[in-house]
């Protein structure tokens, strides 16, 4: 279950032992990190046809993507990091000696990857993150790479942190190239989405008569307007299925 926080009893707290870091490089909600290419994309490309269900424009109008960009928190890189990457080693220097990065030996993961994944994962770097976090009881954080950002240098490994009882954040950067590169302060490293730890039963079956009724009603509601049917339903708090 993905949670949308806002109430005081659902407060997530990020803290650091580094004085001034909350002002210099704060963790922010993910809507501050919408990719530039996406922001520049026109909602209706040149030659757009307003005939409904023929051409509804670019994916900038996709509510699923826009809602994703508004969900969770992003950790930006807290300092400049210079790396000399080879297939087996990494020499790392930071702009501030208080910040440490280290490597994960290939025997921990890379050696066992499929061949095509080995080619795009030269070495895995561990960021000793200066941020800590505390979430309400039963709430974990889902760590995701910066999807839709398409960083050419690294991808952060996904995972889950039980942040109600383990407060450390460490990002694992899968470096893509043999290169000398400087990762600049402010580069978004990863996204954290709060999730509730619970089990779900699932059912797989053919549609019932009630399922078909809901399906038809759903189509009717969504197609009642040329655009914005999905968003209109989101705004209607009294809508019942």
C-alpha positions as CSV (number, residue, x, y, z in Angstrom):
1,X,0.0,0.0,0.0
2,X,1.3,3.4,-1.0
3,X,0.6,6.1,1.6
4,X,0.0,9.8,1.2
5,X,1.2,11.6,4.3
6,X,0.0,14.9,5.7
7,X,-1.4,14.4,9.1
8,X,0.8,15.0,12.1
9,X,0.5,11.4,13.3
10,X,1.9,10.3,9.9
11,X,5.0,12.5,10.2
12,X,8.2,11.4,8.6
13,X,11.4,13.0,10.0
14,X,14.7,13.2,8.2
15,X,17.6,14.4,10.3
16,X,21.4,14.8,10.0
17,X,24.4,15.3,12.3
18,X,25.9,17.7,9.7
19,X,25.3,21.3,10.8
20,X,23.7,23.4,8.1
21,X,23.0,20.5,5.7
22,X,19.1,21.0,6.0
23,X,19.6,24.4,4.5
24,X,22.4,23.7,2.0
25,X,21.0,20.4,0.6
26,X,17.6,19.6,2.0
27,X,15.5,16.5,1.2
28,X,12.5,17.6,-0.7
29,X,9.2,16.1,-2.0
30,X,9.6,14.5,-5.4
31,X,7.6,17.2,-7.3
32,X,10.7,19.4,-7.0
33,X,12.6,17.0,-9.2
34,X,10.4,16.6,-12.3
35,X,12.9,15.9,-15.2
36,X,13.6,18.9,-17.5
37,X,12.8,17.0,-20.7
38,X,9.4,16.2,-19.3
39,X,8.7,19.8,-18.2
40,X,9.7,21.0,-21.7
41,X,7.5,18.5,-23.5
42,X,4.3,20.2,-24.9
43,X,1.0,18.9,-23.6
44,X,-0.4,19.0,-27.2
45,X,2.3,18.5,-29.8
46,X,2.2,20.3,-33.1
47,X,-0.5,18.9,-35.3
48,X,-2.6,17.6,-32.4
49,X,-6.1,16.5,-33.3
50,X,-8.7,17.5,-30.8
51,X,-11.1,14.7,-31.9
52,X,-11.6,12.6,-28.7
53,X,-10.0,9.2,-28.5
54,X,-8.0,9.9,-31.7
55,X,-5.1,11.9,-30.4
56,X,-5.0,13.0,-26.8
57,X,-1.7,14.6,-26.8
58,X,1.7,13.7,-25.2
59,X,2.3,11.7,-22.0
60,X,2.5,15.0,-20.2
61,X,-1.2,14.6,-19.8
62,X,-0.9,11.1,-18.3
63,X,-2.2,11.3,-14.7
64,X,-0.4,8.1,-13.8
65,X,3.0,9.7,-14.5
66,X,2.1,13.1,-13.0
67,X,0.9,11.4,-9.8
68,X,4.2,9.5,-9.7
69,X,6.2,12.7,-9.9
70,X,4.3,14.0,-6.8
71,X,4.8,10.9,-4.7
72,X,7.5,10.5,-2.0
73,X,10.8,12.2,-1.2
74,X,14.1,12.7,-3.1
75,X,17.6,12.8,-1.6
76,X,19.8,15.1,-3.6
77,X,23.6,14.6,-3.6
78,X,25.0,16.5,-0.7
79,X,28.4,17.4,-2.2
80,X,30.5,17.1,-5.3
81,X,32.0,13.7,-5.9
82,X,34.8,12.9,-8.3
83,X,35.2,9.3,-9.4
84,X,37.7,7.4,-11.5
85,X,35.8,4.3,-12.5
86,X,37.3,1.1,-14.0
87,X,35.7,-2.3,-14.4
88,X,36.9,-3.4,-11.0
89,X,37.9,-0.3,-8.9
90,X,36.9,3.2,-8.2
91,X,39.0,6.1,-6.9
92,X,36.7,8.5,-5.1
93,X,37.2,12.0,-3.8
94,X,34.6,14.3,-2.3
95,X,34.5,18.1,-1.9
96,X,34.2,17.7,1.9
97,X,36.1,15.1,3.9
98,X,33.1,14.5,6.2
99,X,31.4,12.7,3.3
100,X,32.5,9.2,2.5
101,X,31.8,6.9,-0.4
102,X,33.1,3.3,-0.7
103,X,32.9,0.4,-3.2
104,X,31.0,-2.9,-3.0
105,X,33.3,-5.7,-4.1
106,X,32.2,-7.4,-7.3
107,X,31.8,-10.7,-5.5
108,X,28.9,-9.2,-3.6
109,X,26.7,-8.8,-6.7
110,X,28.3,-7.9,-10.0
111,X,29.9,-11.3,-10.7
112,X,26.5,-12.9,-10.6
113,X,24.6,-10.6,-12.9
114,X,23.5,-11.6,-16.4
115,X,26.1,-10.7,-19.0
116,X,24.2,-7.7,-20.4
117,X,23.8,-6.3,-16.9
118,X,27.5,-6.8,-16.2
119,X,28.3,-4.6,-19.2
120,X,26.3,-1.7,-17.9
121,X,27.3,-2.2,-14.2
122,X,31.0,-1.4,-14.0
123,X,31.1,-1.2,-10.2
124,X,28.7,-0.5,-7.3
125,X,29.4,2.5,-5.1
126,X,28.0,2.8,-1.6
127,X,27.1,6.3,-0.5
128,X,27.4,6.7,3.3
129,X,24.5,9.1,3.4
130,X,24.5,11.9,6.0
131,X,20.7,11.6,6.4
132,X,18.8,9.5,8.8
133,X,15.0,9.0,8.9
134,X,12.2,7.9,11.2
135,X,8.8,6.8,10.0
136,X,5.7,5.8,12.0
137,X,5.3,2.3,13.3
138,X,4.7,-0.2,10.5
139,X,5.8,2.1,7.7
140,X,8.8,1.3,5.5
141,X,10.4,3.4,2.8
142,X,10.6,2.0,-0.8
143,X,13.9,3.1,-2.3
144,X,13.7,3.7,-6.1
145,X,16.1,5.0,-8.7
146,X,15.2,8.3,-10.3
147,X,12.9,6.9,-12.9
148,X,12.4,9.0,-16.0
149,X,15.7,10.9,-15.3
150,X,17.8,8.6,-17.4
151,X,21.1,9.4,-15.7
152,X,23.9,8.2,-18.0
153,X,26.4,7.7,-15.2
154,X,24.6,5.6,-12.5
155,X,21.4,4.0,-11.4
156,X,20.6,3.7,-7.7
157,X,19.6,0.2,-6.7
158,X,16.0,-0.3,-5.5
159,X,15.2,-1.8,-2.1
160,X,13.2,-1.3,1.1
161,X,14.2,0.2,4.4
162,X,12.2,-0.6,7.5
163,X,12.6,3.0,8.6
164,X,10.5,2.7,11.7
165,X,13.2,0.6,13.4
166,X,16.3,1.2,11.2
167,X,17.1,4.8,10.7
168,X,20.1,4.8,8.3
169,X,19.9,5.6,4.6
170,X,22.7,4.3,2.3
171,X,22.3,4.5,-1.5
172,X,24.0,1.9,-3.8
173,X,25.0,3.5,-7.1
174,X,25.5,1.1,-10.0
175,X,28.0,2.9,-12.1
176,X,27.5,2.5,-15.9
177,X,30.7,3.6,-17.5
178,X,34.5,3.3,-17.3
179,X,35.2,7.0,-16.9
180,X,36.4,9.9,-14.8
181,X,33.3,11.8,-13.8
182,X,32.3,14.5,-11.3
183,X,28.8,14.0,-9.9
184,X,27.6,17.5,-8.9
185,X,26.0,18.5,-5.6
186,X,22.2,18.5,-6.0
187,X,22.1,15.6,-8.4
188,X,19.0,13.5,-7.4
189,X,20.1,10.1,-6.1
190,X,17.0,8.3,-5.4
191,X,13.3,8.5,-4.4
192,X,11.7,7.2,-1.2
193,X,8.1,6.3,-1.1
194,X,6.4,5.4,2.3
195,X,4.7,2.0,2.2
196,X,2.8,0.1,4.9
197,X,4.1,-3.4,5.8
198,X,1.2,-5.7,5.4
199,X,0.2,-8.8,3.5
200,X,-2.5,-9.0,0.9
201,X,-4.5,-11.9,-0.5
202,X,-5.0,-11.9,-4.2
203,X,-7.7,-13.5,-6.4
204,X,-7.4,-14.5,-10.0
205,X,-10.7,-15.2,-11.8
206,X,-12.9,-14.3,-14.8
207,X,-15.1,-11.2,-14.6
208,X,-18.4,-11.4,-12.7
209,X,-21.5,-9.6,-13.7
210,X,-20.7,-7.0,-11.0
211,X,-17.2,-6.6,-12.4
212,X,-18.6,-5.9,-15.8
213,X,-21.1,-3.4,-14.4
214,X,-18.2,-1.5,-12.7
215,X,-16.1,-1.6,-15.8
216,X,-18.9,-0.1,-18.0
217,X,-19.6,2.6,-15.4
218,X,-15.9,3.4,-15.2
219,X,-15.7,3.8,-19.0
220,X,-18.8,6.0,-19.0
221,X,-17.5,8.3,-16.2
222,X,-14.0,8.6,-17.8
223,X,-15.3,9.4,-21.2
224,X,-17.9,11.9,-20.2
225,X,-15.5,14.7,-21.0
226,X,-13.0,15.2,-23.8
227,X,-10.2,15.4,-21.3
228,X,-9.6,15.3,-17.6
229,X,-12.1,12.5,-16.7
230,X,-9.6,10.7,-14.6
231,X,-8.5,13.8,-12.7
232,X,-12.2,14.8,-12.2
233,X,-12.8,11.5,-10.5
234,X,-9.8,12.0,-8.2
235,X,-11.2,15.4,-7.1
236,X,-14.6,13.9,-6.4
237,X,-14.2,12.7,-2.8
238,X,-17.7,11.5,-2.7
239,X,-17.4,9.1,-5.6
240,X,-18.1,5.5,-4.6
241,X,-17.5,2.3,-6.6
